[in-house]
Amino acid sequence: MVDVAIAQFAAGPDKADNLALIAKFAAEAAAGGARMLVAPEFAMFTIPTMDERFVDSAESLDGEFVTGLREVAARHAMTVVAGINEAIPGERRIFNTLVAVAPDGGIAATYRKLHLYDAFGYRESDVVQAGSIGAPETFTVDGVTVGMQTCYDLRFPEVTRRIVDAGADVLVLPAAWMSGPLKEDHWTTLVRARAIENTMYVAAADQSGPVGSGASLIVDPMGVVIASLGERVGTAIGTVSPDRVAEVRAKNPALTLRRFGVVAEQ
């Protein structure tokens, strides 16, 4: 069994302040026995309106912010996952990237958001370039295999299906799920659906208000919410059990009974 923590907070434009918050929550989570902390999407830099300031804030994977995440992970001997604004050399757009930093401070995996949030009146693609489709990167935490996806990807079930097919028993889902009519309901419904249909854990860390919907939660393979934060800023811890995954997949062998696969568009 592995204890996993989600962190919920409203990141801002000061990258040093955001890193300090992640460090604070990592210390809190480690003190509670967590072996992994999941921070929100755009944890490095956020402002309410997506414009070129996101591009100006961007850094490479060996920049100061990820270096700081590596120091935090090594200090607490835990895995830290967070969303960053990754610079693209020669481009005035960025990648919306998740970085998983291992307890030894090395980068265990990265994920560049595939589905950009060009919906509900928003245009993420104005400043973000979608990641290329490749085999899902996974990493392990105390022997448990973990995969990653980001925010709006949640509305595309095939993304999660490819991740579970890559061997993941846990999905981490950093998000900056914007608030609005029915948005929190969509968020919690879809997080539970992805857990149920893939018989896997989902650890979903959202930004809090006023921009984010909050409602970060950890859901088990049967769709049971085992940890949640509501509107609060802070952390929550849930226990991930490979035995629970095996138990649920024995009761509901949906992954082996399915008759369709997922093929990437060319």
C-alpha positions in Angstrom: 0.0 0.0 0.0 1.1 3.6 -0.8 -0.2 6.8 0.7 -0.7 9.5 -1.9 -1.4 13.2 -1.2 -3.2 15.8 -3.4 -2.5 19.5 -2.9 -5.1 22.1 -3.6 -4.2 25.8 -3.9 -4.5 28.8 -6.2 -1.2 29.4 -7.9 -0.3 32.9 -8.8 2.2 34.9 -11.0 5.1 34.6 -8.5 6.9 31.4 -9.3 9.0 31.6 -6.0 5.8 31.8 -4.0 4.2 28.9 -5.8 7.3 26.8 -5.3 7.3 27.7 -1.6 3.6 26.5 -1.4 4.5 23.2 -3.0 7.4 22.8 -0.6 5.1 23.5 2.4 2.5 21.0 1.2 5.2 18.4 0.5 6.5 18.7 4.0 2.9 18.4 5.3 2.2 15.4 3.1 5.5 13.7 4.1 4.8 14.2 7.8 1.5 12.4 7.2 3.2 9.4 5.6 2.6 10.2 1.9 5.1 8.9 -0.6 3.8 11.1 -3.5 2.4 14.6 -3.7 0.3 15.7 -6.7 0.1 19.5 -7.2 -2.3 21.2 -9.7 -1.8 22.1 -13.4 0.0 25.4 -13.9 1.3 25.2 -10.4 4.4 27.1 -11.6 2.6 30.2 -12.8 -1.1 31.2 -13.3 -3.1 34.3 -14.0 -6.8 34.4 -14.7 -6.4 35.4 -18.4 -4.3 33.2 -20.6 -2.0 35.5 -22.6 1.7 35.9 -23.5 2.6 36.3 -19.8 2.4 32.5 -19.7 5.0 32.3 -22.4 7.2 34.9 -20.7 7.1 32.8 -17.5 8.1 29.5 -19.2 11.2 27.6 -18.4 13.0 24.5 -19.6 13.0 21.2 -17.7 16.4 22.2 -16.3 15.2 25.6 -15.2 14.9 27.1 -11.7 11.4 25.9 -11.0 11.9 22.2 -11.9 15.3 22.4 -10.1 13.4 23.6 -7.0 10.9 20.7 -7.4 13.8 18.3 -7.5 15.2 19.7 -4.3 11.8 19.4 -2.6 11.4 15.8 -3.7 14.9 14.8 -2.5 14.4 16.7 0.8 11.3 14.6 1.6 12.3 11.4 -0.2 9.0 11.5 -2.0 7.7 11.7 -5.6 6.4 15.2 -6.5 4.1 15.8 -9.6 3.4 19.4 -10.7 2.3 21.3 -13.7 4.8 23.7 -15.3 4.9 26.1 -18.2 7.6 24.5 -20.4 9.5 26.8 -22.9 9.7 25.7 -26.5 12.9 27.1 -28.0 12.2 29.5 -30.8 8.4 29.5 -30.2 6.0 32.0 -28.7 4.0 29.2 -27.3 4.6 26.8 -24.5 3.9 23.2 -23.6 1.5 22.6 -20.7 3.7 20.0 -19.0 3.5 17.7 -16.0 6.8 16.7 -14.4 7.1 13.7 -12.0 10.2 14.1 -9.9 11.5 11.0 -8.1 12.6 10.8 -4.5 16.2 10.9 -5.6 15.6 14.2 -7.4 15.6 12.8 -10.9 12.9 13.4 -13.4 10.9 10.1 -13.5 8.4 11.1 -16.3 6.9 14.0 -18.2 3.6 14.5 -19.9 2.6 17.3 -22.3 -1.1 18.0 -22.4 -2.7 16.5 -25.5 -6.2 18.1 -25.5 -6.1 21.9 -25.1 -8.9 23.8 -23.5 -10.5 25.6 -26.4 -14.0 25.3 -24.9 -16.4 27.3 -22.7 -15.2 30.5 -24.3 -11.5 29.8 -23.5 -8.6 29.5 -26.0 -5.7 27.7 -24.5 -4.2 27.0 -27.9 -3.5 30.7 -28.4 -0.4 30.3 -26.1 0.0 26.5 -25.7 1.1 23.8 -28.2 -0.4 20.4 -27.8 2.0 17.6 -27.0 2.7 14.9 -29.5 1.1 11.5 -29.2 3.4 8.8 -28.1 3.4 5.8 -25.7 2.3 7.0 -22.2 5.1 7.6 -19.8 4.6 5.8 -16.5 6.7 5.7 -13.3 6.5 3.8 -10.0 6.0 4.7 -6.4 7.0 1.9 -4.1 6.2 -0.6 -6.8 2.9 0.9 -7.8 2.7 2.1 -11.5 1.4 5.6 -12.1 0.4 7.5 -15.2 -0.4 11.2 -15.9 -2.8 13.3 -17.8 -4.0 16.9 -17.5 -7.3 18.8 -16.8 -9.3 18.9 -20.1 -7.9 15.5 -21.1 -10.4 14.2 -18.5 -13.2 14.7 -21.1 -11.6 12.3 -23.5 -11.8 8.7 -22.0 -9.5 7.2 -24.5 -6.6 9.1 -22.9 -7.0 7.3 -19.6 -7.7 4.0 -21.4 -4.2 4.2 -23.1 -2.7 4.9 -19.7 -4.2 1.9 -18.0 -3.2 -0.2 -21.0 0.4 1.0 -20.4 0.2 -0.8 -17.0 -0.9 2.0 -14.7 -2.9 1.3 -11.6 -3.0 4.9 -10.5 -3.8 8.0 -12.6 -2.6 11.4 -11.4 -4.6 14.3 -12.8 -3.4 17.8 -12.1 -5.9 20.4 -13.2 -6.9 24.1 -13.3 -10.5 23.2 -13.8 -12.2 26.6 -14.2 -15.3 27.4 -12.2 -18.6 28.0 -13.7 -22.1 26.5 -14.1 -22.0 22.7 -13.7 -18.2 22.7 -13.9 -17.7 21.2 -10.4 -20.3 18.6 -11.2 -18.7 17.7 -14.5 -15.3 17.4 -12.7 -16.3 15.1 -9.9 -18.5 13.0 -12.2 -15.8 12.5 -14.8 -13.0 11.8 -12.3 -15.2 9.0 -10.8 -16.1 7.7 -14.2 -12.5 7.4 -15.3 -11.7 5.4 -12.1 -14.8 3.1 -12.5 -14.4 2.3 -16.2 -10.7 1.7 -15.9 -10.8 0.0 -12.5 -7.9 2.2 -11.3 -7.2 4.9 -8.7 -7.5 8.5 -9.8 -5.7 11.3 -7.7 -7.1 14.6 -9.0 -5.5 17.8 -7.8 -7.2 21.0 -8.9 -6.5 24.7 -8.3 -8.8 26.3 -5.7 -11.0 29.3 -6.2 -11.6 31.9 -7.3 -10.5 30.7 -10.7 -10.4 26.9 -10.1 -13.3 24.8 -9.1 -11.5 23.1 -6.2 -13.0 19.8 -5.2 -9.8 17.9 -5.5 -10.3 14.2 -4.7 -8.8 10.7 -4.7 -11.1 7.9 -6.0 -10.6 4.2 -5.8 -11.2 1.6 -8.6 -14.8 1.1 -7.6 -15.5 4.9 -7.7 -15.4 5.4 -4.0 -14.1 8.8 -2.9 -11.4 8.1 -0.3 -10.0 11.6 0.2 -11.3 15.1 -0.8 -10.7 18.8 -0.1 -13.9 20.6 -1.1 -13.1 24.3 -1.3 -10.2 24.1 1.1 -6.6 25.0 0.5 -4.3 22.2 1.7 -3.6 18.6 1.3 -5.5 15.3 1.7 -4.1 11.8 1.8 -5.5 8.5 0.5 -4.1 5.0 0.5 -3.6 3.3 -2.8 -3.7 -0.5 -2.6 -2.7 -2.9 -5.4 -4.8 -5.5 -3.6 -7.8 -3.3 -3.9 -7.1 -2.9 -7.7 -6.9 -6.7 -8.0 -10.1 -7.2 -6.0 -12.1 -4.8 -8.1 -10.7 -6.2 -11.4 -11.8 -9.7 -10.3 -15.3 -8.5 -9.5 -15.5 -6.3 -12.7 -13.2 -7.6 -15.4 -14.2 -4.8 -17.8 -10.7 -4.4 -19.1 -10.5 -8.0 -20.2 -14.1 -8.2 -21.5 -13.9 -5.2 -23.8 -14.1 -5.6 -27.5 -12.6 -2.3 -28.7 -9.1 -0.7 -28.4 -7.8 2.8 -28.7 -5.9 3.9 -31.8 -4.3 7.3 -32.1 -5.4 9.6 -35.0 -2.7 10.1 -37.7 
